Amino acid sequence: MTQPLLGVDYYPEHWPPDRWGIDARQMREIGLSVVRLAEFAWTRLEPEDGEYTWGWLDDVLERLAAEGLQIVLATPTAAPPAWLIQKHPDILPMDDQGRRRQFGARRHYCFHHPAYQEYSRRIVSEMARRYGQHTAVIGWQLDNEFGCHETARCYCDISVAAFREWLRKKYGTLDALNTAWGTDFWSQIYSDWAQIVSPSRTPNDPNPSQKLDWYRFSSDSIAAFSQIQIDILRSLCPQQCITTNFMGTFPDFNHYRVSAPLDFISWDSYPTGYAEMMASSLYMPDDPRPATAYDAGDPYAIGFCHDLMRGLKPGTPFWVMEQQAGHINWGRVNPGVRPGLVRLWTWHDLAAGADAVVFFNWRACRFAQEQYHSGLLRHDAVPDTGFEELRRMKAEQPLMRSLQGTRTQADVAILADYDALWATDLQPHNHLCTYWRHLFGYYRPLARAGVPTDILPVHEDLSSYKLVIAPNMILADETLAEHLADYVKRGGLLLLGARAGFKTPSNLVTDQPLPGVFREMVGATVESFHSLPPGIGYPLKKSKIPAREAIHWAEGLSLQSAQALVVYEGGPLAGLAAVTERQLGTGRVVYAGLWPSAAAAAGLTDWLLDQAKVAPVPDLPEGVCVCRRGRYVFLFNYREESCTVRLDIDDMVNAFTGKKAGKKVKILGRDVMILKTV
């Protein structure tokens, strides 16, 4: 069976049966090979408790299979039916203000509710028994967009009881819990497990150690709910693959934990929406934004998401389960999308490591919340822009297929950690200095330099990377310090960012001199840290790392075995180091005690790349990004106008024409250039 490549999300329950065969034929004709179905079809499948109506879905599957299309079925647990809520109204989740969420949208359930878990087991089991041996069904998507709409954390009594049991297993005794949470503060000491409630509606902020554990517990609850479905599917249809669809930088659960038992991960890519909605979580207010076409999205934000999602299961290709195919409906502006961009985004997906791209959705819906969201077909079934793009891409599918199963290539890694994300954003100290901004501050200059980057979990094997950037290691223990030190001792170049080693894993400030467990390997001590208001900067002496001042956050370091790379020239930290370097084994540790402003991060990453002998793309125009996968080099121009890129790579040919490429290549606006190394 041919491996799926391009596909579509399809909702046949929205349309009359006499359209299903027509739709299937058109899907095949434009080159689609896989269809996702049924993630919101629970009521259609089980209109009353225990009464199933499979006929319509049987019919749809047969029509799709007759056209040679493969199918990914989704478990429909993201939208429990009204009859189930009527029977068990306490399935509805409760927010942190003690208010029940109501029926009428989606994701209206508590992960811990025993009745909901049982009904979920039943519908998944029934679907798996019926379709687990269907020759056209190749796999399953679990639920849909776990945690979306602030539903990752339920604060109901059932959740609180489950939290107490989770804490018992983690700490064993209340003494251990009280120590880990620092409950001597404000007389918070617990003498009975029943005294512990959810960290919500407190007169002041809840205890951050308790809240961090609440986030971990809620994340583990998603993993456990997911595992219920995985166990059923592995038992009843072991030959079919299992995935679920994530949402880029969505922060409310630990994606590494949820990804671990999956065959591969999927994520949902909406470039114009993310350019609007994600920008505030990645860019500082004073950061320059890339000059791109108004309807193209932000190449650095999309690239960051691709690299983050790919790193959830390192070495394994992913899928894009929902790829924007026209305008969307959930942004503030929702611009129309001109011809060329669906092709650009599709190739960017594949170049970044996707093996399959599934477009959302087949036909624009006439009713309910997504009436303004486009599809490949318009509301009246006339082909829309994305449909025509796919028709034109049919000729490019052999090249797309040649990428499947190949690896992306990167010499640089950035380390990410969801526990550190939660700890940082619970107490950022400076409201501007948030976790994703810290990571993106280093990612963006690498992308601007055309340097492919992997984003990895903190304990991943790092031995193949010439440069590792660990921007935010705020939660750390000896095990993590030894892991990073081992990488350095074997010849690696490591950058530790500000606030490294500031806290223990239970979210208490270390009692060691900063940077805590990293101090010996860094060879310097943080004497003082300053949060800086907008408009205030501490001047820096001229150095080999060009940066004129520290803004937003500044740490002053005294030296032990390290040497200073950047020193404060004025202000209260004058004479102290801002950036240090220390030889350790055959490698080096660099500590950057300042915020990666656009200027500081650019200067620092340029210097690091030179030290690591990683070659950037010279003079790469802003808004152009570079990927490498297999033997191919991809150049994506998100700008309105054409531009020229110089590549210092010998023996390249144009992947489409086979003609030899020179050192300089011209890329049209909103287009992609694909070169093959020979």
Residue, then its C-alpha position, 0 to 999 in steps of 0.5 A: m500500500t502506498q504511503p499517504l502523502l497529501g490528504v484532507d479532513y472530511y465531514p461527510e455528516h455535514w453533506p447529503p449522501d449523494r455528494w459523498g461519491i462525488d467528493a471521493r472522486q474529486m479528492r482522487e482527481i486532485g492527487l489526495s491519498v488520505v482522508r481524516l474522518a469522524e473526530f466530531a461524529w459521536t452523536r451520528l455514531e451513537p445517537e442514543d446510549g448504546e444504540y449505534t448507527w454505523g451505516w452512514l460511515d460504512d458507506v463513506l468508507e466504501r466510497l473513499a476506498a473505491e477511489g483508492l483513498q486511505i483513511v485515518l479515523a479519529t476517536p470522537t471523544a472531543a465532543p461528547p453528545a448531549w444525551l451523555i451530558q444530560k445523563h452525567p452533567d458533572i462530566l462538564p469541566m469546571d474552570d478555575q473560578g468554580r464555574r461549569r463549562q456548558f454544552g454547545a461547543r466542543r471539548h466539554y469534558c473532564f479527563h478524570h470523570p469515571a463515567y466519561q472514561e467508561y463511555s470513551r472506552r466503549i465508543v473507541s472499542e466499538m469503532a475499533r472492532r468495526y473498523g480495525q480490520h478495514t483494509a482502507v483504514i490505516g490509522w487512528q487520531l486520538d480525540n482532537e487538539f487536547g486542551c484547546h479552549e483552556t480545557a487541559r485543567c479541570y478544577c471540579d471535585i473529581s479532579v481535586a480528588a484525583f490530584r490528591e491521589w497523584l500527590r500521594k504517589k509522588y510524595g508518599t508523605l505529607d512531610a515530603l510534600n510540605t518540604a517540596w512546596g515550602t508550606d512554612f510560608w504563610s502557614q500553609i502546612y498540611s496535616d491531612w491530605a483532604q486539606i489540599v484543594s486546587p490552586s484556584r480562587t485564593p486571595n493572593d496567588p496560589n503557592p507556585s510549587q503547588k500550582l506547578d504540580w497541578y499543571r504536571f498532574s493535569s498534563d499526566s491526566i491527559a496522557a492517562f486519558s490518551q493511554i486508555q484509548i491507545d491500549i484499546l486500539r493496540s489490542l483490537c487493531p495492532q496493525q494500524c498506526i496511532t497519532t494525535n494532533f497538537m497545536g504548535t506552542f500550545p503550553d498547557f500540557n507536556h507534549y513529550r509525555v503525551s507523544a511517547p506512546l504514539d507511532f508519530i505525532s501530528w500538528d495543526s498548522y495555520p500560518t496566517g492565524y499563528a502570525e496574528m495569535m502567536a506573535s505576542s507569545l514569541y516576540m517582545p513588543d519592541d522586537p522587529r517583525p519580519a517583512t513578509a507578504y500580508d497573507a503568507g504568515d511568519p516563516y520564523a514562527i511556523g519554522f519554530c513550531h515545525d521544529l518544536m513538533r518534530g522534536l517531540k519524537p526525535g528522528t521520526p517524521f511527523w504529519v501535519m493533520e490540519q494544514q490551512a488551505g485558505h482563509i481561517n475564521w478564528g483570527r482577528v483579520n483572517p486575510g484571504v489567501r492568494p494563489g501560491l501560498v498553499r503550495l509554499w506552506t505544503w513544501h515547508d511542511l515537508a522540508a521541515g520533516a512532515d511525511a504527510v500533509v492533510f488539508f483543513n478542510w474539504r468543503a466550507c461549512r454552512f453552519a455553526q461556529e466555522q461558517y467563515h472557515s474556508g475549505l478546498l471547496r467553497h460553500d457551494a462546492v465550487p473549487d477554491t484556491g487551495f483546490e486549484e493549488l493541489r491540482r497544480m501540485k500533482a506533478e510535484q508529488p514524485l519529488m514529495r514522495s522521495l522525501q518520505g522517511t528521510r531525516t532533516q539535517a541540523d548541527v544546532a539544537i535548542l533545548a525545551d522543557y514544559d516544566a520550565l515553561w510553567a515555572t517561568d510563566l507562573q513567576p516571570h518576575n518581569h512580565l515580558c520575559t516569558y518562556w517561549r520568548h526566551l527560546f524564540g529569542y535565540y531561535r529567530p537569529l538562527a533562522r535568519a542566518g539560514v541555520p536549520t535547528d532541532i528543538l529537543p527535550v532536555h535529556e535527549d542525546l546531544s552528541s551529534y550537535k556542534l552547538v546546543i543552546a539551553p535558553n531556560m534551565i530554570l528548573a535543574d538538578e544534578t542529573l541535568a547538570e551532569h548530562l549537559a556537562d558530559y556533552v561539553k566534556r566530549g567537545g560540545l559547545l553549550l550556551l546556558g541562558a539567564r536564570a539557569g539553575f535558579k530553582t529546584p525541580s519542585n519550584l523552590v529557589t536553590d540554596q546554592p549560589l547562582p547558577g545553582v547546580f550549573r555553577e561549577m561547570v559555568g565557572a562564575t557566580v551570579e552576584s546580582f540579577h536586575s529586571l529592567p523596565p522598558g526604555i532602560g538598558y545597561p551599557l556593555k563594553k565593546s567585545k567580540i560579541p557585538a551588543r551595546e546594552a542589556i535590556h529587560w533582564a541583566e545578571g552580573l557575574s563574578l569569575q572563578s574559572a571562567q573568562a568574561l566575553v562581555v562586561y557591563e560598562g556602566g550602571p549598577l553592574a559595571g565591571l561584572a561580566a554579562v557573558t562568560e566562557r569556560q573550557l570544560g574537557t574538550g568543549r566549552v560552556v558559555y553563560a549568557g546572563l542577559w536577555p536575548s534582545a534582537a541585537a544581543a541574540a544576533g551578535l551572540t549566535d553569530w559568534l557561537l556559529d563561528q566558534a562551532k564551525v557552523a556556516p550560515v547562509p551569507d546575507l540571507p534576506e529577511g523573510v526567507c528561510v532555509c531547510r535541509r532534508g535528505r539531499y535537498v536544500f529548500l529556500f522559502n520566500y515569504r516576502e512579497e517581492s523576489c530576492t536572490v540568495r547565495l549558497d556556498i554549496d558545490d554541485m547543486v541542481n534545480a530539483f524540478t528541472g535538473k539544470k545545474a544551479g549556480k551559487k546565486v539563485k533567484i526566488l520569486g515572491r511567495d515561492v519555494m526553490i528546491l535544490k538537490t546536492v549531487 
